């Protein structure tokens, strides 16, 4: 995880968009960790398109 808070928000948004794009699963611990980090990110937007 990047040390900078701003970089963590970007990293998590990119991580989530990759998961969504490729329709990858997420387990409970990963979901909880991502949600915890995202709470400090305000209204960070996650943009993606589902891969063909």
C-alpha distance (Angstrom), angle and dihedral (degrees) to the residues before:
residue distance angle dihedral
X1 . . .
X2 3.82 . .
X3 3.83 114.2 .
X4 3.82 95.2 -132.3
X5 3.83 116.4 82.6
X6 3.82 91.7 -139.0
X7 3.78 91.1 50.7
X8 3.83 90.9 49.1
X9 3.80 90.5 55.9
X10 3.80 91.4 51.3
X11 3.80 91.0 44.6
X12 3.82 93.0 51.3
X13 3.82 92.0 46.2
X14 3.82 89.9 51.2
X15 3.82 90.8 46.1
X16 3.81 92.3 51.3
X17 3.80 93.3 45.1
X18 3.82 90.0 52.3
X19 3.81 90.8 50.0
X20 3.80 90.6 49.4
X21 3.82 95.0 43.3
X22 3.78 92.9 54.0
X23 3.83 94.5 33.9
X24 3.79 91.1 -122.6
X25 3.77 121.8 171.2
X26 3.77 125.7 -114.3
X27 3.79 125.5 -155.5
X28 3.78 124.8 -138.3
X29 3.80 96.6 -99.2
X30 3.81 92.5 49.3
X31 3.81 91.4 47.1
X32 3.80 91.1 49.7
X33 3.81 92.6 48.2
X34 3.80 92.4 48.7
X35 3.81 91.7 46.9
X36 3.80 91.7 49.8
X37 3.80 92.2 52.4
X38 3.81 92.5 42.8
X39 3.82 91.6 55.0
X40 3.79 88.6 72.6
X41 3.80 93.8 49.0
X42 3.79 101.4 75.4
X43 3.78 112.8 -149.1
X44 3.81 99.0 -13.3
X45 3.81 108.6 171.4
X46 3.80 121.2 -134.6
X47 3.79 113.5 -155.5
X48 3.77 124.1 -173.7
X49 3.79 145.0 145.4
X50 3.78 120.6 -143.1
X51 3.80 110.2 -108.5
X52 3.80 114.8 -114.0
